[in-house]
Amino acid sequence: MKVIICGAGQVGWQIARHLSRERNDVTVVDSNADLVRRVTDSLDVQGISGFASYPDVLERAGARDADMIVAATHSDEVNMVTCQVAHSIFGIRRKIARLRAQSYLDAIYSDLYRREHMPIDVLISPEREVAEAALQRLAAPSAFDAEVFLDGQAHLLGIQIDEDCPVVNTPLRQLTDLFSTLRAIVVAVRRKGRLFAPSAEDQLFPGDEAYVFTDTADVDRTMEIFGKRQGSQERVVVIGGGNVGLAVARALESRPERVRVKMIERNRAQAERAADQLDRTIVLNGDGLDAALLEEAQIGGADAVLVVTDDDKTNLLAAVRAKAMGCPLAICLVNDPTLIPLMGALDVDAYINPRATTVSSILRHIRHGRVRGVYSVGDAEAEMIEAQVLSTSPIAGQRLRDLGLPRGVLVGGVLKNGKMVRLSGDLRIEEGDMVAIFAMAPQVPEVERMLQVSIDFF
């Protein structure tokens, strides 16, 4: 497949990295020649320096015979014009655009949107993706990472393994014997900075980070078994009243259980806008690092604090201060992946990486076919792939024990006739089943071959 990626920033680079590994013909376009050089020096891709919305630049990038274009520059306007030019002049069939401005999103998501006026096949809103990720973190407060799969019937949970974890030094094979009714499997472990897919004989040690795929009904029990307590979030403080904070507060207000939300926003105009658009949320205007203001927000009595300003360092420091003042759970937004290793040392419970959520969303739409969900784990080190099994798939009709999965690949869950089933070696994978498969990055093409989904994009 021939793909043009417009924008050589972190999102564009990660998408190019994934697609080039899978032997696609990838060309990256960016007006910054240094960013283009960085991509072409580190990846097996072509690079074009120039404005992505210019027809002559797209022509040089090979738009005449491109199958797909991903517009992920820092400018909404450039992304929209790029898709228009790709459609009107070059007839590119699939166009994906990243848009941030709420005004554009409101118009395009409304009934006024028509394909012939704004030919964008897939619209990615980082703010909406991040807000959804934040709500998932709140749903599993003791997990540092969380994602939903299989029609909401399964979760991927990132769990920090502590000294008092009941299953420390226990071979993973024995977990099935110890907890015979538990529908959960450890699909990945990060140890001393290295992520790997464990074997049945591997054990968990204090300091490990385990990724556990579990039935939604077993989330609380899974967390308990791994030494974590799940508490309800009845009082939440949101620091940051931008689009992300506003979306989270709206969602919390709409929950059936009454959640008391307080918001802190530094910019007065933005705070007034949030106050006008929210019904029950108390909005305070001031600095989220101000101890007196945090005291006024009763941070010590809150169940969780969610820090989602547009500054990474502010987010980290505000989360640390909230924890120091008695808040038991701190979740913060972090754009810079090099800051993520600091989370443990700073006692921040969970983080949200906007680039990772955006990359996961774009990958889900790029691998359209029967793939219904893709979640990028870590720094694009692995993926959790959800897909429907086709009759032509090599795994259709086979039992789990006979699949011959390569090292680094594990089946996390299977949905049959709309219901999660317990994994066993005798379980037969059939046409129409939904499967969730964990794969280290080098093994992703092999998983796509097994599912026969990599060529069905439209």
Summary of the structure (lengths in Angstrom):
residues: 458
radius of gyration: 22.5
end to end distance: 11.8
largest distance: 63.9
contacts: 1591
relative contact order: 0.11
helix: 35%
strand: 26%
